[in-house]
Amino acid sequence: MRNVDISKPGEIGGGEWKLRGLTNVTVIFGRNGCGKSLLLRSLRDQDPESIHYVIPERSGTIDLQAQLVMEEMTGATRKNYSNKNFFGEYRRRVIARILRYFAVRGSARTAEMGVSPERLEELASDVLSGFTIRLDGKTQPPYTITRTSNDAVVASVDHLSSGEAQILTLALDILTIAAIWDIEEVSQRVILLDEPDAHLHPDLQVRFANFIAKVVDEFNLQFVIATHSTALMAAIGHCCMEEAGIIYLNEQDEEFVAEKFSSSLRQVATFLGGHALMGPLFGSPILLVEGDDDYKIWSQVPRHGRLNVAVIPCGGDEIFSYQRTMETILKSISSNNELQGYALLDGDKPKPNPSEANSQNKIGYLQLACHEAENLYLTDEVLATIGTDWDQVKLKMINTKDFGQKNAQINGIATQDRKHVDLKGCIDQIVELIDPKRVPWTVRIGKAIGAETPRGQLREFLGEDLLSKLVW
């Protein structure tokens, strides 16, 4: 299903939505009231047998109600209980469909028919870290959930957090319908997810996005996902890559074309999703920098594809409070126990030592080996990009008379150690003096750092401490 016309309900004006260029995983993104849920339900109504809609508010217990198994037989009966945004017996329906899966497949785990129960268990257990899930059509209930830490059996939804219960039942809902379609050789297989991010913190949203990517490949499925979550949008872009696209839904337009998650869109989505949270979850470290000029330098570096960082400007000395805040946030939301980012200080600032009051378990400190970022502009490698060298630059500095009261400062720089001299206050004049193209100094430095692994004097000024942590 790549292009589809969907009837708009009369209560929002009638007409049609025309969706074009749907990808294997299409995100429908838009504000409240733009019609996302109505669009999904109208799309489901076109073919309930091969289009499965998952409602936004999912509740209930995870016990087996045998009378519900028969109601999972057809798309029409599944449609009947998903006509509203809330369904109190959602989880019971999912558990009943496990039996429906075994009824279609046969309860023998070794039978050669469709995707095996073992594979479903593996996928479900992967999305719910810390638990082992076993499916069995011969037992009641037809599942066993065990905590891997202590082998305790989860007998009730009350033994799970709201996020764990949501992601478990979502995964089982998707896996069972996908497995039944696979056995029945349904040609079109579309799952519509309405706000699947409810109750899922960013770490679980990334897990869920990765789960979606695996299910698409395993079952040849197509997903259409309505969400408000920029975090989930970013996660889908990163996990599903070229499989993913996004439609920005609004009330005014009739035709919407899915935009592929290009590398630039994935980068923007990461920032919109709160790059402070998403960066480390994707393996891209946070880099807190002191100010706007540092941000201009380091935000350019990932564009060259050799180093990926999520850069946050902090406003000078506020970098220390940013570090403490990020340390607290990441500790509370991420199960990753490794360092997930760094705060980069100029060489003229003391680097705090780790302590109980100054935790650095999530965000460590790095420091430039030179006085500050401006000094990187005078390295041999950056000067070479201008077509000059330090001897020529020194001569121009010594002889300049073009900058009034700043002439003396510029004259003096030529006689000092360019690694540690203070260039603040005259860096723009130096650019005007030595660069015929007047390219901003931050652009020159950012390109030199990002284009290739820093070497020579640029490497020396950046420092081995920084280069060993931010691996090119």
Order of alpha helices (4+ residues) and beta strands (2+ residues): beta-beta-beta-alpha-beta-beta-alpha-beta-alpha-alpha-beta-beta-alpha-beta-alpha-beta-alpha-beta-beta-beta-alpha-alpha-beta-alpha-beta-alpha-beta-beta-alpha-alpha-alpha-alpha-alpha-alpha-alpha
